[in-house]
Amino acid sequence: MSEVVVKKSNKLGAKTWISIVLFGLMGQLAWMVENMYFSTYIQKNITADSWATSATVAASAVVAALVTIFGGVLSDRVGKRKVFISWGYIIWGLVTASFAFFGNEHYTDEHLVAIVVIFVIMDCVMTVFGSMSNDAAFSSWVTDVTDITNRGFVDVILSIMPVAALMIIFVGFDGLTQDGHWTLFFIILGGMTALSGVLGLFLLKDSPSLKPDKSGRYLQEVAYGFTLKNVKQHKMIYICLVGMMFSGLAMQFWQPYMIMMLQYTLGFGANFVIPLAAVILLSAAMAVAGGKLMDKYGKEK
C-alpha cells in the first residue's frame, strides 16, 4: 500500500484542534479513573487481596481488546465516527458516574465475592463504551482528519494527554479520594466525560472523505488483520504492534498499582503525589523530546 505524498502542510482548523484536545484529554481522564482509581478503591474499600484487583484489570483488558477490534471495523462499515464518539462518551461517562452507587463504605467479607463480581461487570460495561468511542472511533477519526504533514505532531500532543489527565486528577480531585469521598469523585469525573460527549454532538465533524465500506463481510474484515498472508505482507507494522504490546503490558503493570505502591510499599503516605508528579512531568518532557527527534530523524529510526 503506497502512501500519498502531501507537498503542502495541511493546517488543521480550530474546531478540529479543539476536538483533538477535548476528546483526547477527557478520554484519558476516564481511563485514568479506571486504570488507577478503580483498583485503588477496591484495595481500600473492598479488599486488599490481589485477586480482586487482578480480576478487574484482566476482565477489562480482554473486553477492551475485543471491542476495539470489532468496533473499529464497525465504524468503517458504517462510515461514521461522530456518532460512536459522542454518544459513546456520553454513556461512558454515565457508567463511570454510576460507580458512585458503591458509595464510601467499607465492605465486609460476607458479601465480598458478590461485590467484586458486580464491580467487575460494571467495569466491563464501562470498558465497552470507552473502547468503542475512544480506542476505536476517536483514534480512527484522528487518522481521518490528519495526514503525513501533521499526524506526527498530533500524535505527540495526544501522547501527552495521559500525563495531563493524571495531573488534573491529582491536583483537582485526588483529595476527594484521600478524604473518602468516592461518591463525589466518580460523579464529577463521569459527568465531565459525559459532558464532552454532549459537546461532541455540536462540535465534531466526520472527515468528508469518510465513506461506508462494505466491500467485504464483517467477520472477514475483522479477521483480515490476523491472517498469516497479511502479516507477511506488512511485517514492519506487526513488529511495531508487538512493541506496542510490550508498552501496553508495562502500562498495565504500573497504573493499577502505582498509588498503592507509593503510599504503602514505599511509605510515602499522603505525600505520594510529589514523587508521582515528578515521574509524570519527566515522562511528558521525554515524550515531547521524542516527538521532535522523530520529526527530525524519522520514526523508523
Secondary structure, DSSP 8 states (H G I E B T S, - for coil): -------S-----HHHHHHHHHHHHHHHHHHHIIIIIIHHHIIIII---HHHHHHHHHHHHHHHHHHHHHHHHHHHHHT-SHHHHHHHHHHHHHHHHGGGGGTT----GGGHHHHHHHHHHHHHHHHHHHIIIIIIIIHHHHHHH--TTTHHHHHHHHHHHHHHHHHHHHHHTHHHHHTT-HHHHHHHHHHHHHHHHHHHHHH----TT-----SS-HHHHHHHTT-HHHHHHTHHHHHHHHHHHHHHHHHHHHTTTHHHIIIIIS--GGGGHHHHHHHHHHHHHHHHHHHHHHHHH-TT-
